[in-house]
Amino acid sequence: MSMGFIIPRFKTKEIEESRGWLLLFGRRKTGKTFLVRNMLKYDFYFFVGRGRKIFLEEHGKVESLPYEVFMERLRHLIGEDVLIVIDEFQRLPDDFLDFLHYAKSKSRSKLILVGSSIQVSRRILSRRSPLLGIIKPIHIGLIRPLDILLELSKRFPPYKAIQLSSLLRDPWILEFIDPKGSIEEVLEQIIQAIKYNARSLVGEVFQEEEKELTERYEAILKALGDGRNTPSQVANYVSSLLTTPLKSQDVKKYISNLVEMGIAEKIKIYGKKRHIYRIESPLLDLFHYLDARYGFYEVDLPIELLRDKAMDKLPFYYENFVVKLFAEILGCEVQKTFKPEFDGVLVRGKRLVAVIEVKYGVANRNDLARFLAKTDGWKCRKILVAKEAEEMGELEVYTPEKIMDLIRKR
């Protein structure tokens, strides 16, 4: 990697400690293959190509196998005490799952299936799946906030570590940037990388079933990137982009697919039966924001303009990252409220745990007083995060340095 280090993933421990068969799934380039190949000790690694040509890595050597030979080899290996990985397994015929169902009762092996297609989890978890109940699904999404911040904090001051962490949770981007420069330089490198990578990352999620990313998904992602965060807002936005307008109910179905694959995220409105939606990855969000506002994908624009617009978005990504970080620390779900508006509402089960406000820069006394006034009547922890801030009343005030002290004590 260009960054010169590997970010340990919490999921690695879960995978290692699980004794049965596993399914690792999620959209492309979230590090599933990298995690398996670099953080697990497997005995046999099979990779299924698009034409169902199968490559076997064994003891550092790679060979190509036709499907029939692969199946014969697998029949023998499943009965042995070995760890077997089959990457992009969804490209195999449907009767492959029936074979695994039959072979499971005689298995001594640990089998890990890895897949990226949108239908992978549905095939495995549906009521008719032959593997239902005999394989454990593990979703591999973006690098979790604690993992990336702990690693980056070893190399950068706390404030810059959080800035970088808010942008770099997509593992694939680590190959394209040098984080040692200024945050502006990092953003320029990100912009250059996402222009020709981001669109294909999403498109390949649907490629196995739909052959290409449809104009409907493109329009919906553009709407989300432009800040439309409810199905009705998205439907209104895309009506001018599509020949056949979409209703709110139709949009909700498409967004559900995006949520299922970790491309979009669904956030509950606190105390309501409603949700808002946004693109989960800051990189994908930035791509679609720049494309919606400035035609980024098709028009060559000055890098200085794009960098300045990305800098405008950075406080939003920083805020989302910090809210998710505290949710992870406190074991909570992130929710949202707009009356009053807080950056995050942290809920555990049905219990309100905290409200949180995040300032990208320095918080002055007026900022603290406004937040304190908004929290009047809220019986929970009141957390304010800022680059610099004084203490005030019942507020828990965290600077980047205090955040690092907090997470290192866990």
C-alpha positions as CSV (number, residue, x, y, z in Angstrom):
1,M,0.0,0.0,0.0
2,S,1.1,3.5,-0.6
3,M,0.5,4.4,3.0
4,G,3.1,1.7,4.0
5,F,1.0,-0.1,6.6
6,I,-2.0,-2.4,7.0
7,I,-4.9,-1.4,9.1
8,P,-6.0,-4.3,11.3
9,R,-9.7,-5.1,11.1
10,F,-11.9,-6.1,14.0
11,K,-13.7,-8.5,11.7
12,T,-10.5,-10.6,11.5
13,K,-10.9,-11.7,15.1
14,E,-14.6,-12.6,14.5
15,I,-13.6,-14.7,11.4
16,E,-10.7,-16.4,13.2
17,E,-12.8,-17.3,16.3
18,S,-15.8,-18.6,14.3
19,R,-15.6,-22.4,14.1
20,G,-18.2,-23.1,11.3
21,W,-18.5,-22.2,7.7
22,L,-18.6,-18.4,6.9
23,L,-19.9,-16.1,4.2
24,L,-18.0,-12.8,3.8
25,F,-20.0,-10.4,1.7
26,G,-20.3,-6.7,0.8
27,R,-19.7,-4.4,-2.1
28,R,-16.4,-4.5,-4.0
29,K,-13.2,-2.9,-2.6
30,T,-14.1,-3.0,1.0
31,G,-11.1,-5.2,1.7
32,K,-12.7,-8.7,1.8
33,T,-10.0,-10.4,-0.4
34,F,-7.2,-8.3,1.2
35,L,-8.4,-9.3,4.7
36,V,-8.5,-13.0,3.8
37,R,-5.2,-13.1,1.9
38,N,-3.2,-10.9,4.3
39,M,-4.7,-11.4,7.8
40,L,-5.9,-15.1,7.8
41,K,-3.9,-18.3,7.6
42,Y,-5.7,-20.4,5.0
43,D,-4.5,-23.6,3.4
44,F,-6.3,-23.4,0.0
45,Y,-7.5,-20.3,-1.8
46,F,-9.7,-20.6,-4.9
47,F,-10.6,-17.5,-7.0
48,V,-13.5,-17.8,-9.5
49,G,-13.0,-15.7,-12.6
50,R,-15.8,-14.3,-14.7
51,G,-15.7,-17.2,-17.2
52,R,-15.8,-19.6,-14.3
53,K,-12.2,-20.3,-14.7
54,I,-10.9,-21.1,-11.3
55,F,-7.4,-20.3,-9.9
56,L,-6.0,-22.2,-6.9
57,E,-3.3,-20.8,-4.7
58,E,-1.6,-23.6,-2.7
59,H,1.7,-23.3,-0.8
60,G,2.5,-20.1,-2.7
61,K,1.9,-21.6,-6.1
62,V,-1.0,-20.7,-8.4
63,E,-2.6,-23.0,-11.0
64,S,-5.7,-22.8,-13.2
65,L,-8.4,-25.4,-12.9
66,P,-11.5,-26.2,-15.0
67,Y,-14.7,-26.4,-13.0
68,E,-14.9,-30.2,-13.0
69,V,-11.3,-30.5,-11.6
70,F,-12.1,-27.8,-9.0
71,M,-15.2,-29.8,-7.8
72,E,-13.2,-33.0,-7.6
73,R,-10.4,-31.3,-5.6
74,L,-13.0,-29.6,-3.3
75,R,-14.8,-32.9,-2.6
76,H,-11.6,-34.3,-1.1
77,L,-10.5,-31.1,0.7
78,I,-13.8,-30.6,2.5
79,G,-13.2,-33.9,4.4
80,E,-9.8,-32.7,5.7
81,D,-8.9,-30.5,8.6
82,V,-8.0,-27.4,6.5
83,L,-9.2,-23.8,5.9
84,I,-10.6,-23.3,2.4
85,V,-11.4,-20.0,0.8
86,I,-13.6,-19.6,-2.3
87,D,-13.5,-16.0,-3.6
88,E,-16.3,-14.7,-5.9
89,F,-18.1,-18.0,-5.4
90,Q,-21.4,-16.5,-6.7
91,R,-20.1,-17.0,-10.2
92,L,-20.4,-20.8,-9.8
93,P,-23.5,-22.7,-10.9
94,D,-26.6,-22.7,-8.7
95,D,-26.1,-26.4,-7.9
96,F,-22.8,-25.6,-6.2
97,L,-24.8,-24.5,-3.1
98,D,-26.6,-27.9,-3.2
99,F,-23.3,-29.6,-3.2
100,L,-22.1,-27.7,-0.2
101,H,-25.3,-28.6,1.7
102,Y,-24.7,-32.2,1.0
103,A,-21.0,-32.0,1.9
104,K,-21.4,-30.1,5.2
105,S,-22.4,-33.2,7.3
106,K,-19.1,-34.9,6.4
107,S,-17.0,-31.8,6.6
108,R,-13.9,-31.5,8.8
109,S,-12.8,-28.3,7.1
110,K,-13.5,-24.6,7.8
111,L,-14.9,-23.0,4.6
112,I,-15.0,-19.3,3.9
113,L,-17.1,-18.1,0.9
114,V,-16.4,-14.5,-0.3
115,G,-18.8,-12.7,-2.6
116,S,-19.6,-9.2,-3.8
117,S,-22.7,-9.4,-5.9
118,I,-26.0,-7.9,-4.6
119,Q,-27.7,-11.2,-4.6
120,V,-25.1,-13.1,-2.6
121,S,-26.6,-12.6,0.9
122,R,-30.1,-13.1,-0.5
123,R,-29.1,-16.5,-2.0
124,I,-27.5,-17.7,1.2
125,L,-30.1,-16.3,3.7
126,S,-33.3,-16.8,1.8
127,R,-35.8,-19.4,3.2
128,R,-35.1,-21.7,0.3
129,S,-31.3,-21.5,0.5
130,P,-29.7,-24.9,0.9
131,L,-27.1,-23.2,3.2
132,L,-29.5,-21.5,5.5
133,G,-28.6,-22.3,9.1
134,I,-25.3,-24.0,8.2
135,I,-23.2,-20.9,7.2
136,K,-22.7,-17.7,9.2
137,P,-22.9,-14.4,7.2
138,I,-20.4,-11.6,8.0
139,H,-20.8,-8.3,6.3
140,I,-17.5,-6.6,5.4
141,G,-18.1,-2.9,5.1
142,L,-15.9,0.2,5.5
143,I,-13.1,0.0,8.1
144,R,-14.7,0.7,11.4
145,P,-13.9,4.1,13.0
146,L,-11.9,2.7,16.0
147,D,-9.7,0.5,13.8
148,I,-8.6,3.2,11.4
149,L,-8.2,6.0,14.0
150,L,-6.1,3.8,16.3
151,E,-3.8,3.0,13.4
152,L,-3.5,6.5,12.0
153,S,-3.0,8.0,15.5
154,K,0.3,6.1,15.6
155,R,1.6,8.2,12.8
156,F,-0.2,11.6,12.9
157,P,-1.2,14.1,15.5
158,P,-4.8,13.6,16.9
159,Y,-6.6,16.2,14.8
160,K,-5.0,15.2,11.5
161,A,-5.6,11.5,12.4
162,I,-9.3,12.2,12.7
163,Q,-9.4,14.3,9.5
164,L,-7.7,11.4,7.6
165,S,-9.8,8.7,9.3
166,S,-13.0,10.5,8.2
167,L,-11.9,10.2,4.5
168,L,-10.0,6.9,4.3
169,R,-12.4,4.2,5.6
170,D,-12.5,2.7,2.1
171,P,-9.5,0.4,2.0
172,W,-8.9,0.7,-1.7
173,I,-8.0,4.4,-1.5
174,L,-4.9,3.6,0.6
175,E,-3.2,2.6,-2.6
176,F,-3.6,6.0,-4.2
177,I,-2.8,8.6,-1.5
178,D,0.2,9.8,0.5
179,P,-1.2,11.1,3.8
180,K,2.0,12.8,4.9
181,G,1.1,16.0,3.0
182,S,-1.5,18.6,3.9
183,I,-5.2,17.7,4.0
184,E,-5.6,19.8,0.8
185,E,-3.0,17.6,-1.0
186,V,-4.7,14.4,0.3
187,L,-8.1,15.7,-1.1
188,E,-6.5,16.4,-4.5
189,Q,-5.2,12.8,-4.6
190,I,-8.6,11.5,-3.6
191,I,-10.3,13.5,-6.3
192,Q,-8.0,12.1,-8.9
193,A,-8.5,8.6,-7.7
194,I,-12.3,8.6,-7.4
195,K,-13.0,10.1,-10.9
196,Y,-12.2,6.8,-12.7
197,N,-12.8,4.3,-9.8
198,A,-15.9,5.3,-7.9
199,R,-18.5,4.7,-10.6
200,S,-17.2,1.2,-11.4
201,L,-17.2,0.3,-7.7
202,V,-20.9,0.8,-7.5
203,G,-21.6,-0.6,-11.0
204,E,-20.0,-3.9,-10.4
205,V,-22.3,-4.5,-7.4
206,F,-25.1,-4.9,-9.9
207,Q,-23.2,-6.3,-12.9
208,E,-23.6,-9.9,-12.1
209,E,-27.4,-9.7,-12.2
210,E,-28.2,-6.5,-14.2
211,K,-25.2,-6.4,-16.5
212,E,-24.7,-2.6,-15.9
213,L,-25.5,0.1,-13.4
214,T,-28.9,1.3,-14.5
215,E,-29.7,5.0,-15.0
216,R,-32.1,4.7,-12.1
217,Y,-29.4,3.8,-9.7
218,E,-27.1,6.5,-11.1
219,A,-29.8,9.1,-10.7
220,I,-30.6,8.0,-7.1
221,L,-27.0,8.1,-6.1
222,K,-26.6,11.5,-7.7
223,A,-29.6,12.7,-5.7
224,L,-28.2,11.3,-2.4
225,G,-24.8,12.9,-3.2
226,D,-26.6,16.2,-3.7
227,G,-28.1,16.1,-0.2
228,R,-31.6,14.7,-0.9
229,N,-32.0,12.3,2.0
230,T,-35.6,11.1,1.9
231,P,-37.4,8.9,-0.8
232,S,-39.7,11.8,-1.7
233,Q,-36.9,14.2,-2.1
234,V,-34.9,11.7,-4.2
235,A,-38.0,11.0,-6.3
236,N,-38.5,14.7,-7.0
237,Y,-34.8,15.1,-7.9
238,V,-34.6,12.1,-10.3
239,S,-37.8,13.0,-12.2
240,S,-35.9,15.5,-14.3
241,L,-33.1,13.0,-15.1
242,L,-35.2,9.9,-16.1
243,T,-37.5,9.4,-19.0
244,T,-39.9,7.5,-16.7
245,P,-40.3,9.3,-13.3
246,L,-40.1,7.2,-10.2
247,K,-42.5,7.4,-7.3
248,S,-41.4,7.6,-3.7
249,Q,-42.2,3.9,-3.2
250,D,-40.1,2.9,-6.2
251,V,-37.2,4.9,-4.9
252,K,-37.4,3.3,-1.5
253,K,-37.0,-0.1,-3.1
254,Y,-33.8,0.9,-5.0
255,I,-32.4,2.6,-1.9
256,S,-33.0,-0.6,0.1
257,N,-30.8,-2.4,-2.4
258,L,-28.1,0.2,-1.9
259,V,-28.4,-0.1,1.9
260,E,-28.2,-3.9,1.7
261,M,-24.8,-3.7,0.0
262,G,-23.4,-0.9,2.3
263,I,-23.5,1.7,-0.5
264,A,-26.1,3.8,1.3
265,E,-27.0,3.9,5.0
266,K,-30.4,4.2,6.7
267,I,-30.6,6.5,9.8
268,K,-33.7,6.5,12.0
269,I,-35.2,9.8,13.0
270,Y,-35.3,9.8,16.8
271,G,-38.8,9.2,18.2
272,K,-40.3,8.8,14.7
273,K,-41.1,6.0,12.3
274,R,-39.2,7.7,9.6
275,H,-35.6,7.5,8.2
276,I,-33.2,9.5,6.2
277,Y,-30.7,8.0,3.8
278,R,-27.2,9.0,2.7
279,I,-24.2,7.4,0.8
280,E,-22.1,5.6,3.4
281,S,-18.7,6.0,1.9
282,P,-17.3,9.6,2.0
283,L,-15.4,8.8,-1.3
284,L,-18.6,7.7,-3.1
285,D,-20.5,10.6,-1.6
286,L,-17.8,13.1,-2.7
287,F,-17.8,11.6,-6.2
288,H,-21.6,11.9,-6.6
289,Y,-21.7,15.3,-5.0
290,L,-19.1,16.7,-7.4
291,D,-20.8,15.0,-10.3
292,A,-24.3,16.3,-9.4
293,R,-23.1,19.9,-8.8
294,Y,-20.3,20.3,-11.4
295,G,-20.5,17.4,-13.9
296,F,-17.3,16.0,-12.4
297,Y,-17.3,12.7,-14.3
298,E,-17.6,14.1,-17.8
299,V,-16.1,17.5,-17.6
300,D,-12.4,18.4,-16.9
301,L,-12.4,20.9,-14.2
302,P,-9.5,22.7,-12.5
303,I,-8.3,20.6,-9.6
304,E,-8.2,23.8,-7.4
305,L,-11.9,24.2,-7.8
306,L,-12.7,20.6,-7.0
307,R,-10.3,20.7,-4.0
308,D,-12.1,23.8,-2.6
309,K,-15.5,22.1,-3.0
310,A,-14.2,19.0,-1.4
311,M,-12.9,21.1,1.5
312,D,-16.4,22.4,1.9
313,K,-17.6,18.9,2.4
314,L,-14.8,17.8,4.8
315,P,-16.5,19.1,8.0
316,F,-19.6,17.0,7.1
317,Y,-17.5,13.8,6.8
318,Y,-15.6,14.7,9.9
319,E,-18.8,15.2,11.8
320,N,-20.3,11.9,10.6
321,F,-17.1,10.1,11.5
322,V,-16.9,11.5,15.0
323,V,-20.6,10.6,15.7
324,K,-20.0,7.0,14.5
325,L,-16.8,6.8,16.6
326,F,-18.7,7.7,19.8
327,A,-21.5,5.4,18.9
328,E,-19.0,2.6,18.6
329,I,-17.3,3.5,21.9
330,L,-20.6,3.6,23.7
331,G,-22.2,0.7,22.0
332,C,-25.0,2.7,20.5
333,E,-27.0,3.2,17.3
334,V,-26.8,6.5,15.5
335,Q,-30.1,8.3,15.1
336,K,-30.9,11.9,14.0
337,T,-33.2,14.6,15.1
338,F,-34.0,18.0,13.6
339,K,-36.1,19.7,16.2
340,P,-33.9,20.5,17.9
341,E,-31.1,19.6,15.4
342,F,-28.2,17.6,16.8
343,D,-25.4,16.1,14.8
344,G,-26.1,12.7,16.4
345,V,-28.5,11.1,18.8
346,L,-27.0,7.9,20.4
347,V,-29.5,5.2,21.4
348,R,-28.9,1.8,23.0
349,G,-32.0,-0.4,22.5
350,K,-34.8,2.0,23.4
351,R,-32.7,4.0,25.8
352,L,-31.4,7.5,24.9
353,V,-27.7,7.6,25.9
354,A,-26.3,10.8,24.5
355,V,-26.7,13.7,22.1
356,I,-23.6,14.9,20.3
357,E,-22.5,18.1,18.6
358,V,-19.3,18.2,16.5
359,K,-17.4,21.4,15.5
360,Y,-14.8,20.9,12.8
361,G,-12.8,23.8,14.2
362,V,-12.7,25.7,17.5
363,A,-15.8,26.0,19.6
364,N,-16.2,29.3,21.4
365,R,-18.3,30.1,24.5
366,N,-21.3,31.0,22.3
367,D,-21.2,27.6,20.6
368,L,-21.1,25.9,23.9
369,A,-23.9,27.9,25.3
370,R,-26.1,27.3,22.2
371,F,-25.6,23.6,22.4
372,L,-26.3,23.6,26.2
373,A,-29.5,25.5,25.6
374,K,-30.6,23.0,22.9
375,T,-30.1,20.1,25.3
376,D,-32.3,21.5,28.0
377,G,-34.7,18.8,29.0
378,W,-32.7,16.0,27.4
379,K,-31.9,13.5,30.2
380,C,-28.8,12.0,28.8
381,R,-25.1,12.6,28.2
382,K,-24.3,15.8,26.3
383,I,-21.2,15.5,24.3
384,L,-19.5,18.3,22.4
385,V,-16.4,17.7,20.2
386,A,-14.2,20.5,18.9
387,K,-10.7,21.1,17.9
388,E,-10.4,23.4,20.9
389,A,-13.0,24.2,23.5
390,E,-13.4,25.2,27.2
391,E,-15.4,23.3,29.7
392,M,-18.9,24.4,30.4
393,G,-21.6,23.2,32.8
394,E,-22.8,19.7,32.3
395,L,-21.3,19.3,28.8
396,E,-18.7,16.6,28.2
397,V,-16.2,18.4,26.0
398,Y,-13.8,16.4,23.9
399,T,-10.8,17.7,21.9
400,P,-9.0,15.3,19.5
401,E,-6.4,14.8,22.2
402,K,-9.0,13.8,24.7
403,I,-10.6,11.5,22.2
404,M,-7.3,9.6,21.7
405,D,-6.9,9.3,25.5
406,L,-10.4,7.9,25.7
407,I,-10.0,5.2,23.0
408,R,-6.5,4.1,24.1
409,K,-7.9,3.4,27.6
410,R,-10.5,1.0,26.2
